[in-house]
Amino acid sequence: MSDRASVEPSAAHSTSTSEQGSFCSARCTCGWRGPARRARSLARDDAAGHEAAAGAA
């Protein structure tokens, strides 16, 4: 099951979350992948942090 991160995507970075068993991780269209988390909210925070860092670059 995928769920959109609650962040506006930048031009080259669009994130989503995906679940595998009891773990959830954030992914980006640029190839970045966050760590596996048990809480979806933490995976969404990882996605937001990635998009913020990518926007600052």
C-alpha positions in Angstrom: 0.0 0.0 0.0 1.4 3.4 -0.9 0.5 6.7 0.5 1.5 10.2 -0.6 3.8 12.1 1.6 2.1 15.2 2.9 4.6 17.5 1.3 4.5 19.4 -2.0 6.9 17.7 -4.4 9.7 19.6 -6.0 10.4 19.3 -9.8 12.8 16.4 -9.5 11.7 14.9 -6.2 8.4 13.2 -5.6 8.2 11.0 -2.5 5.8 8.3 -1.4 5.8 5.7 1.3 5.6 1.9 0.8 4.9 -0.9 3.2 6.5 -4.3 3.5 5.0 -6.4 6.3 5.1 -4.3 9.5 7.6 -1.8 8.1 7.1 1.4 6.1 9.8 3.3 4.2 9.9 6.5 2.2 11.0 6.5 -1.5 11.8 9.3 -4.0 11.8 9.4 -7.8 15.5 10.4 -7.6 16.4 7.0 -6.2 16.7 7.9 -2.6 15.1 5.5 -0.1 14.7 6.1 3.7 15.2 3.6 6.4 12.5 1.0 7.3 10.3 2.3 10.1 7.5 0.8 12.1 5.6 4.1 12.2 4.2 5.6 9.0 4.5 9.0 10.5 8.3 8.6 10.8 8.6 7.5 7.2 6.6 10.6 6.1 8.9 12.7 8.2 11.9 11.1 6.4 10.3 12.0 3.1 9.7 15.6 4.2 13.3 15.9 5.3 14.6 14.5 2.0 12.5 16.9 0.0 13.5 19.9 2.2 17.2 18.9 1.8 16.8 18.4 -1.9 15.1 21.8 -2.2 17.9 23.5 -0.4 20.6 22.0 -2.7 
